[in-house]
């Protein structure tokens, strides 16, 4: 599995380079090429890092994208890794059990 961090400017280019005519929606798995899978996760950098595409610095808390590319037929499947690098946006749709719900 290939893992990449992209800045927002590079995601469209990476998607195009991979053979997609659209930019994948965060969290979905797409097929840029037969047998090839790609997943994009949008989030905020947990620490300063560099874009794997343009090498520009991504500051802590800056919006960026974690891209995974793997082969469908590989013996090594996709494994979540994004949370090591990025904090996924809390957009209300994802509520953790026992999270912020105060006991009444
Ligand atoms: Zn970039």
Backbone and ligand atoms as CSV (ligand in chain L), in Angstrom:
chain,resi,resn,atom,element,x,y,z
A,1,UNK,N,N,0.842,-1.195,0.000
A,1,UNK,CA,C,0.000,0.000,0.000
A,1,UNK,C,C,0.879,1.246,0.000
A,2,UNK,N,N,0.497,2.180,-0.833
A,2,UNK,CA,C,1.227,3.443,-0.930
A,2,UNK,C,C,0.477,4.490,-0.126
A,3,UNK,N,N,1.216,5.237,0.656
A,3,UNK,CA,C,0.591,6.280,1.472
A,3,UNK,C,C,1.186,7.624,1.122
A,4,UNK,N,N,0.321,8.600,0.962
A,4,UNK,CA,C,0.786,9.938,0.598
A,4,UNK,C,C,-0.001,10.991,1.349
A,5,UNK,N,N,0.680,12.060,1.678
A,5,UNK,CA,C,0.002,13.230,2.218
A,5,UNK,C,C,0.078,14.300,1.134
A,6,UNK,N,N,-1.062,14.866,0.805
A,6,UNK,CA,C,-1.115,15.913,-0.214
A,6,UNK,C,C,-1.684,17.197,0.355
A,7,UNK,N,N,-1.158,18.320,-0.117
A,7,UNK,CA,C,-1.761,19.598,0.221
A,7,UNK,C,C,-3.000,19.762,-0.662
A,8,UNK,N,N,-3.922,20.673,-0.326
A,8,UNK,CA,C,-5.150,20.805,-1.112
A,8,UNK,C,C,-4.913,21.112,-2.591
A,9,UNK,N,N,-3.826,21.838,-2.892
A,9,UNK,CA,C,-3.553,22.183,-4.291
A,9,UNK,C,C,-3.151,20.954,-5.106
A,10,UNK,N,N,-2.534,19.981,-4.439
A,10,UNK,CA,C,-2.008,18.833,-5.167
A,10,UNK,C,C,-3.013,17.698,-5.350
A,11,UNK,N,N,-4.024,17.632,-4.517
A,11,UNK,CA,C,-4.973,16.521,-4.622
A,11,UNK,C,C,-5.584,16.373,-6.021
A,12,UNK,N,N,-6.043,17.472,-6.659
A,12,UNK,CA,C,-6.598,17.306,-8.007
A,12,UNK,C,C,-5.577,16.755,-9.000
A,13,UNK,N,N,-4.321,17.202,-8.873
A,13,UNK,CA,C,-3.278,16.713,-9.786
A,13,UNK,C,C,-2.981,15.245,-9.558
A,14,UNK,N,N,-2.899,14.855,-8.288
A,14,UNK,CA,C,-2.628,13.458,-7.972
A,14,UNK,C,C,-3.766,12.577,-8.491
A,15,UNK,N,N,-4.996,13.035,-8.322
A,15,UNK,CA,C,-6.151,12.267,-8.784
A,15,UNK,C,C,-6.087,12.081,-10.297
A,16,UNK,N,N,-5.755,13.182,-10.992
A,16,UNK,CA,C,-5.672,13.148,-12.436
A,16,UNK,C,C,-4.533,12.229,-12.883
A,17,UNK,N,N,-3.409,12.365,-12.222
A,17,UNK,CA,C,-2.240,11.559,-12.528
A,17,UNK,C,C,-2.536,10.071,-12.361
A,18,UNK,N,N,-3.377,9.773,-11.346
A,18,UNK,CA,C,-3.739,8.385,-11.085
A,18,UNK,C,C,-4.778,7.850,-12.062
A,19,UNK,N,N,-5.317,8.739,-12.894
A,19,UNK,CA,C,-6.275,8.300,-13.901
A,19,UNK,C,C,-7.717,8.618,-13.596
A,20,UNK,N,N,-7.943,9.502,-12.634
A,20,UNK,CA,C,-9.316,9.868,-12.302
A,20,UNK,C,C,-9.680,11.183,-12.969
A,21,UNK,N,N,-10.940,11.303,-13.380
A,21,UNK,CA,C,-11.372,12.564,-13.967
A,21,UNK,C,C,-12.152,13.372,-12.936
A,22,UNK,N,N,-12.051,12.965,-11.693
A,22,UNK,CA,C,-12.716,13.707,-10.622
A,22,UNK,C,C,-11.857,13.577,-9.366
A,23,UNK,N,N,-12.117,14.430,-8.402
A,23,UNK,CA,C,-11.403,14.347,-7.133
A,23,UNK,C,C,-12.276,13.540,-6.168
A,24,UNK,N,N,-11.748,12.445,-5.639
A,24,UNK,CA,C,-12.581,11.601,-4.772
A,24,UNK,C,C,-13.068,12.336,-3.522
A,25,UNK,N,N,-14.259,11.987,-3.111
A,25,UNK,CA,C,-14.834,12.534,-1.891
A,25,UNK,C,C,-14.141,11.862,-0.711
A,26,UNK,N,N,-13.836,12.654,0.292
A,26,UNK,CA,C,-13.141,12.133,1.462
A,26,UNK,C,C,-13.864,10.931,2.068
A,27,UNK,N,N,-13.130,9.875,2.306
A,27,UNK,CA,C,-13.682,8.692,2.954
A,27,UNK,C,C,-14.168,7.615,2.005
A,28,UNK,N,N,-14.291,7.948,0.727
A,28,UNK,CA,C,-14.762,6.949,-0.228
A,28,UNK,C,C,-13.587,6.230,-0.875
A,29,UNK,N,N,-13.849,5.034,-1.349
A,29,UNK,CA,C,-12.824,4.262,-2.052
A,29,UNK,C,C,-13.186,4.243,-3.533
A,30,UNK,N,N,-12.237,4.644,-4.363
A,30,UNK,CA,C,-12.484,4.679,-5.800
A,30,UNK,C,C,-11.509,3.749,-6.526
A,31,UNK,N,N,-11.800,3.494,-7.809
A,31,UNK,CA,C,-10.968,2.615,-8.631
A,31,UNK,C,C,-10.374,3.399,-9.783
A,32,UNK,N,N,-9.194,3.979,-9.598
A,32,UNK,CA,C,-8.607,4.758,-10.684
A,32,UNK,C,C,-8.177,3.898,-11.861
A,33,UNK,N,N,-7.932,2.626,-11.596
A,33,UNK,CA,C,-7.431,1.722,-12.628
A,33,UNK,C,C,-7.896,0.325,-12.239
A,34,UNK,N,N,-8.186,-0.541,-13.232
A,34,UNK,CA,C,-8.657,-1.882,-12.853
A,34,UNK,C,C,-7.717,-2.561,-11.861
A,35,UNK,N,N,-8.256,-2.981,-10.769
A,35,UNK,CA,C,-7.456,-3.665,-9.760
A,35,UNK,C,C,-6.785,-2.737,-8.770
A,36,UNK,N,N,-6.864,-1.435,-9.061
A,36,UNK,CA,C,-6.227,-0.468,-8.177
A,36,UNK,C,C,-7.276,0.294,-7.378
A,37,UNK,N,N,-7.009,0.453,-6.090
A,37,UNK,CA,C,-7.942,1.168,-5.225
A,37,UNK,C,C,-7.271,2.397,-4.653
A,38,UNK,N,N,-8.073,3.412,-4.451
A,38,UNK,CA,C,-7.548,4.650,-3.902
A,38,UNK,C,C,-8.538,5.213,-2.894
A,39,UNK,N,N,-8.008,5.654,-1.769
A,39,UNK,CA,C,-8.852,6.263,-0.755
A,39,UNK,C,C,-8.253,7.593,-0.332
A,40,UNK,N,N,-9.104,8.589,-0.257
A,40,UNK,CA,C,-8.675,9.918,0.153
A,40,UNK,C,C,-9.383,10.272,1.455
A,41,UNK,N,N,-8.631,10.732,2.411
A,41,UNK,CA,C,-9.235,11.185,3.665
A,41,UNK,C,C,-8.769,12.601,3.931
A,42,UNK,N,N,-9.761,13.472,4.148
A,42,UNK,CA,C,-9.473,14.869,4.406
A,42,UNK,C,C,-9.326,15.078,5.908
A,43,UNK,N,N,-8.378,15.915,6.282
A,43,UNK,CA,C,-8.218,16.189,7.698
A,43,UNK,C,C,-7.279,17.339,7.941
A,44,UNK,N,N,-6.905,17.501,9.196
A,44,UNK,CA,C,-5.966,18.556,9.556
A,44,UNK,C,C,-4.691,17.936,10.098
A,45,UNK,N,N,-3.574,18.451,9.650
A,45,UNK,CA,C,-2.278,17.899,10.024
A,45,UNK,C,C,-2.096,17.913,11.544
A,46,UNK,N,N,-1.679,16.783,12.083
A,46,UNK,CA,C,-1.445,16.701,13.529
A,46,UNK,C,C,-0.118,17.350,13.900
A,47,UNK,N,N,0.747,17.454,12.907
A,47,UNK,CA,C,2.046,18.113,13.115
A,47,UNK,C,C,2.517,18.614,11.754
A,48,UNK,N,N,3.542,19.426,11.748
A,48,UNK,CA,C,4.058,19.957,10.484
A,48,UNK,C,C,4.677,18.830,9.660
A,49,UNK,N,N,4.391,18.819,8.373
A,49,UNK,CA,C,4.946,17.804,7.481
A,49,UNK,C,C,5.059,18.397,6.083
A,50,UNK,N,N,5.484,17.581,5.141
A,50,UNK,CA,C,5.647,18.071,3.781
A,50,UNK,C,C,4.729,17.318,2.829
A,51,UNK,N,N,4.220,18.055,1.849
A,51,UNK,CA,C,3.378,17.445,0.831
A,51,UNK,C,C,4.232,16.461,0.032
A,52,UNK,N,N,3.738,15.240,-0.157
A,52,UNK,CA,C,4.497,14.233,-0.890
A,52,UNK,C,C,4.511,14.494,-2.389
A,53,UNK,N,N,3.715,15.453,-2.809
A,53,UNK,CA,C,3.664,15.744,-4.230
A,53,UNK,C,C,4.503,16.963,-4.608
A,54,UNK,N,N,4.314,18.079,-3.912
A,54,UNK,CA,C,5.039,19.300,-4.270
A,54,UNK,C,C,6.104,19.677,-3.235
A,55,UNK,N,N,6.180,18.921,-2.143
A,55,UNK,CA,C,7.188,19.136,-1.097
A,55,UNK,C,C,7.016,20.447,-0.339
A,56,UNK,N,N,5.876,21.088,-0.514
A,56,UNK,CA,C,5.597,22.306,0.245
A,56,UNK,C,C,5.278,21.930,1.684
A,57,UNK,N,N,5.598,22.836,2.583
A,57,UNK,CA,C,5.361,22.533,3.986
A,57,UNK,C,C,3.871,22.629,4.330
A,58,UNK,N,N,3.409,21.647,5.062
A,58,UNK,CA,C,2.043,21.661,5.570
A,58,UNK,C,C,2.167,21.922,7.060
A,59,UNK,N,N,1.607,23.036,7.495
A,59,UNK,CA,C,1.718,23.407,8.900
A,59,UNK,C,C,0.765,22.580,9.751
A,60,UNK,N,N,1.075,22.525,11.021
A,60,UNK,CA,C,0.191,21.855,11.961
A,60,UNK,C,C,-1.201,22.489,11.867
A,61,UNK,N,N,-2.202,21.659,11.870
A,61,UNK,CA,C,-3.616,22.088,11.781
A,61,UNK,C,C,-4.050,22.580,10.410
A,62,UNK,N,N,-3.145,22.549,9.455
A,62,UNK,CA,C,-3.521,22.936,8.096
A,62,UNK,C,C,-4.287,21.793,7.452
A,63,UNK,N,N,-5.229,22.146,6.604
A,63,UNK,CA,C,-6.011,21.125,5.914
A,63,UNK,C,C,-5.136,20.390,4.907
A,64,UNK,N,N,-5.236,19.081,4.910
A,64,UNK,CA,C,-4.490,18.292,3.944
A,64,UNK,C,C,-5.219,16.965,3.695
A,65,UNK,N,N,-4.663,16.148,2.832
A,65,UNK,CA,C,-5.328,14.919,2.435
A,65,UNK,C,C,-4.389,13.727,2.555
A,66,UNK,N,N,-4.917,12.662,3.137
A,66,UNK,CA,C,-4.155,11.414,3.227
A,66,UNK,C,C,-4.652,10.503,2.116
A,67,UNK,N,N,-3.751,10.079,1.267
A,67,UNK,CA,C,-4.118,9.257,0.113
A,67,UNK,C,C,-3.498,7.871,0.247
A,68,UNK,N,N,-4.327,6.866,0.110
A,68,UNK,CA,C,-3.855,5.484,0.124
A,68,UNK,C,C,-4.112,4.884,-1.242
A,69,UNK,N,N,-3.132,4.183,-1.761
A,69,UNK,CA,C,-3.291,3.496,-3.032
A,69,UNK,C,C,-2.822,2.062,-2.841
A,70,UNK,N,N,-3.660,1.127,-3.196
A,70,UNK,CA,C,-3.276,-0.266,-3.031
A,70,UNK,C,C,-3.889,-1.115,-4.115
A,71,UNK,N,N,-3.364,-2.320,-4.253
A,71,UNK,CA,C,-3.863,-3.242,-5.256
A,71,UNK,C,C,-4.923,-4.136,-4.644
A,72,UNK,N,N,-5.969,-4.309,-5.403
A,72,UNK,CA,C,-7.079,-5.150,-4.977
A,72,UNK,C,C,-6.617,-6.595,-4.775
A,73,UNK,N,N,-5.630,-6.982,-5.564
A,73,UNK,CA,C,-5.197,-8.383,-5.538
A,73,UNK,C,C,-3.985,-8.612,-4.658
A,74,UNK,N,N,-3.572,-7.561,-3.979
A,74,UNK,CA,C,-2.397,-7.700,-3.134
A,74,UNK,C,C,-2.734,-8.487,-1.871
A,75,UNK,N,N,-1.745,-9.153,-1.358
A,75,UNK,CA,C,-1.959,-9.881,-0.107
A,75,UNK,C,C,-1.904,-8.921,1.078
A,76,UNK,N,N,-1.462,-7.710,0.803
A,76,UNK,CA,C,-1.437,-6.697,1.861
A,76,UNK,C,C,-2.607,-5.742,1.631
A,77,UNK,N,N,-3.642,-5.873,2.427
A,77,UNK,CA,C,-4.824,-5.028,2.207
A,77,UNK,C,C,-4.641,-3.628,2.783
A,78,UNK,N,N,-5.632,-2.797,2.533
A,78,UNK,CA,C,-5.643,-1.450,3.099
A,78,UNK,C,C,-5.760,-1.537,4.611
A,79,UNK,N,N,-4.999,-0.719,5.266
A,79,UNK,CA,C,-5.101,-0.612,6.724
A,79,UNK,C,C,-5.118,0.853,7.086
A,80,UNK,N,N,-6.074,1.264,7.926
A,80,UNK,CA,C,-6.121,2.695,8.261
A,80,UNK,C,C,-4.823,3.164,8.908
A,81,UNK,N,N,-4.340,4.285,8.467
A,81,UNK,CA,C,-3.090,4.857,8.979
A,81,UNK,C,C,-3.221,6.352,9.159
A,82,UNK,N,N,-4.312,6.901,8.572
A,82,UNK,CA,C,-4.476,8.349,8.482
A,82,UNK,C,C,-4.401,9.063,9.828
A,83,UNK,N,N,-4.978,8.426,10.866
A,83,UNK,CA,C,-5.081,9.109,12.160
A,83,UNK,C,C,-3.724,9.380,12.805
A,84,UNK,N,N,-2.678,8.752,12.292
A,84,UNK,CA,C,-1.337,9.031,12.798
A,84,UNK,C,C,-0.896,10.429,12.358
A,85,UNK,N,N,-1.373,10.832,11.182
A,85,UNK,CA,C,-0.913,12.078,10.591
A,85,UNK,C,C,-1.940,13.199,10.609
A,86,UNK,N,N,-3.191,12.805,10.460
A,86,UNK,CA,C,-4.220,13.847,10.371
A,86,UNK,C,C,-5.357,13.609,11.355
A,87,UNK,N,N,-6.021,14.704,11.660
A,87,UNK,CA,C,-7.199,14.662,12.505
A,87,UNK,C,C,-8.380,14.834,11.569
A,88,UNK,N,N,-9.212,13.845,11.488
A,88,UNK,CA,C,-10.362,13.953,10.598
A,88,UNK,C,C,-11.345,14.971,11.134
A,89,UNK,N,N,-11.928,15.704,10.214
A,89,UNK,CA,C,-12.872,16.751,10.609
A,89,UNK,C,C,-14.086,16.155,11.286
A,90,UNK,N,N,-14.440,16.760,12.407
A,90,UNK,CA,C,-15.673,16.351,13.062
A,90,UNK,C,C,-16.776,17.103,12.348
A,91,UNK,N,N,-17.622,16.357,11.626
A,91,UNK,CA,C,-18.685,17.049,10.907
A,91,UNK,C,C,-20.076,16.624,11.376
A,92,UNK,N,N,-20.139,16.191,12.599
A,92,UNK,CA,C,-21.447,15.905,13.173
A,92,UNK,C,C,-22.028,14.559,12.804
A,93,UNK,N,N,-21.667,14.059,11.617
A,93,UNK,CA,C,-22.246,12.795,11.166
A,93,UNK,C,C,-21.616,11.610,11.897
A,94,UNK,N,N,-20.453,11.871,12.461
A,94,UNK,CA,C,-19.754,10.790,13.141
A,94,UNK,C,C,-19.741,11.062,14.645
A,95,UNK,N,N,-20.595,10.398,15.356
A,95,UNK,CA,C,-20.630,10.587,16.802
A,95,UNK,C,C,-20.113,9.322,17.475
A,96,UNK,N,N,-19.141,9.522,18.305
A,96,UNK,CA,C,-18.580,8.373,19.000
A,96,UNK,C,C,-19.472,8.002,20.175
A,97,UNK,N,N,-19.664,6.702,20.375
A,97,UNK,CA,C,-20.507,6.291,21.483
A,97,UNK,C,C,-19.949,6.784,22.814
A,98,UNK,N,N,-20.801,7.416,23.575
A,98,UNK,CA,C,-20.377,7.937,24.873
A,98,UNK,C,C,-19.459,9.132,24.738
A,99,UNK,N,N,-19.469,9.752,23.582
A,99,UNK,CA,C,-18.599,10.875,23.304
A,99,UNK,C,C,-18.922,12.130,24.076
A,100,UNK,N,N,-19.574,13.057,23.370
A,100,UNK,CA,C,-19.828,14.337,24.025
A,100,UNK,C,C,-21.253,14.426,24.613
A,101,UNK,N,N,-21.916,13.310,24.619
A,101,UNK,CA,C,-23.271,13.333,25.176
A,101,UNK,C,C,-23.199,13.233,26.712
A,102,UNK,N,N,-23.536,14.308,27.338
A,102,UNK,CA,C,-23.483,14.340,28.810
A,102,UNK,C,C,-24.622,13.520,29.381
A,103,UNK,N,N,-24.342,12.831,30.461
A,103,UNK,CA,C,-25.384,12.026,31.106
A,103,UNK,C,C,-26.413,12.930,31.768
A,104,UNK,N,N,-27.678,12.674,31.487
A,104,UNK,CA,C,-28.713,13.552,32.019
A,104,UNK,C,C,-29.446,12.884,33.170
L,1,ZN,ZN,ZN,1.353,19.827,-2.622
